[in-house]
């Protein structure tokens, strides 16, 4: 299943079912109308921050956009299932992509945490835009070195290091000097 093709459809369906115009969704989420239009038309899959803002306006959890599952009990994710991934762009209007997200919880309904294994691809891009959203994030570096821009500070994390932060503070996560890496990330977003 290509999750990137269903996110926009789910957002549009939820928006229309609540009689919210595209303009109202853009205004209430603080996003440009063009960005909302590109997301709904599956032209772009933005970073987590805009998705979280849209989820809050629509009154749903972030996972609503990423899965169709109804499992109420524990959800098990097998290593072989990590082949499905989502690549978010950092900026929906420029459509840059540098991370592949493998959900570890897509079978779990009504969750508030979103755990991912994230493959950070090498990139020549060094023009990172910090973003913020409600909630908290935990990152554990599995391979490589990560650079975390957090507010006015920058942190380098090596394999085995972790960081836990409030995601309301502007931040950006990327491989150090554009190198590849792999992380375990858990994103908590209040509903």
C-alpha angles and dihedrals in degrees: 000000000000101000092186089067095053101047094076092045092052093048092049092047093050092045093051093044088057093045092241115150121226088245092053092049090051093048096045093046095044092238129130115260088235090056093051090048092051091048094049091048091051091241090124136020103202129209119279095267096068091042090053091050091051091047091053093051090049092044095237135118119258091248090065088078095046105049148021098212130131103190108145096181128058117319120217121201116196122210090242089060093061091087091090110084143168123217112207120199118229093223118022093208093054096032098216114169127193107146134063113204120208109193116224094189109040091122093057117091124207095019125156097193122068112203118193140174102219125200107207108208124212113264139181090209115109097163097101120174115212116228136186139203139164117283140038137287133207121195127187118186111228099172134008130359125301129202116211118195106200119173106307094338134084124207129193115210123192129198108303094021123116140191132199118194146161106259093209085082110083109260146161131198121206143144114278110262090354094296126146120261141158127227142179107227129185117192120194118196122179115228 
